[in-house]
């Protein structure tokens, strides 16, 4: 889990997507409007974030709504705290 999470966080585009989702849920088009890259590239980044469980998605009609999965961030924080305690 941690390897996928760190790999997902290593990309600045994915980190910006996470920043956007920190305050509100967004669909793919709303996320893409914040970038100067193609929609297929945004979809690829969203897929990586989903596969690392950093975001979750829910279908709402034709749209897919993305949100931040804070549970994974909590788990990573605990792992880091335990690492630095040792």
C-alpha positions in Angstrom: 0.0 0.0 0.0 2.7 2.5 1.0 4.6 2.0 -2.2 1.6 2.8 -4.4 0.8 5.8 -2.2 4.2 7.3 -2.4 4.4 6.7 -6.2 1.1 8.4 -6.6 2.2 11.4 -4.5 5.4 11.7 -6.4 3.8 13.5 -9.4 3.0 17.2 -9.1 -0.1 17.0 -11.2 -1.5 14.3 -8.9 -0.6 16.4 -5.9 -2.5 19.3 -7.3 -5.5 17.1 -8.0 -5.4 16.1 -4.3 -5.2 19.8 -3.3 -8.3 20.5 -5.4 -10.2 17.6 -3.8 -9.2 18.7 -0.3 -12.0 21.3 -0.2 -14.7 19.8 -2.4 -15.8 16.9 -4.5 -15.4 17.4 -8.3 -16.1 15.6 -11.5 -13.4 14.9 -14.1 -14.3 17.9 -16.2 -14.0 20.3 -13.2 -10.7 18.8 -12.3 -9.4 19.0 -15.9 -10.4 22.7 -16.1 -7.6 23.5 -13.7 -4.8 22.0 -16.0 -3.4 22.7 -19.4 -3.2 19.0 -20.2 -5.5 16.6 -22.1 -8.5 15.0 -20.5 -7.1 11.5 -21.2 -4.0 12.6 -19.2 -6.2 13.7 -16.3 -8.1 10.4 -16.5 -4.8 8.6 -16.3 -3.8 10.6 -13.2 -7.2 10.0 -11.6 -6.8 6.2 -12.3 -3.4 6.2 -10.5 -4.9 8.1 -7.5 -7.9 5.7 -7.4 -5.6 2.6 -7.6 -3.6 3.9 -4.6 -6.8 4.6 -2.7 -6.0 8.3 -2.3 -9.3 9.2 -3.9 -12.7 7.5 -4.3 -15.3 7.9 -7.0 -19.1 7.7 -7.2 -21.1 7.6 -10.4 -23.9 10.3 -10.6 -25.7 9.7 -13.8 -23.2 10.4 -16.6 -20.7 12.0 -14.3 -18.1 10.4 -12.0 -17.6 12.5 -8.8 -14.2 12.3 -7.2 -13.4 12.9 -3.5 -10.4 12.6 -1.2 -10.1 9.4 0.8 -8.8 10.8 4.1 -8.6 7.3 5.6 -5.4 6.5 3.5 -3.8 9.8 4.6 -4.5 8.9 8.2 -2.9 5.5 7.7 0.2 7.0 6.1 0.5 9.6 8.9 0.4 6.8 11.5 3.1 4.8 9.6 5.3 7.9 9.4 4.8 8.7 13.1 5.7 5.1 14.0 8.7 5.2 11.7 10.1 8.4 13.3 9.4 7.2 16.9 11.8 4.2 16.4 
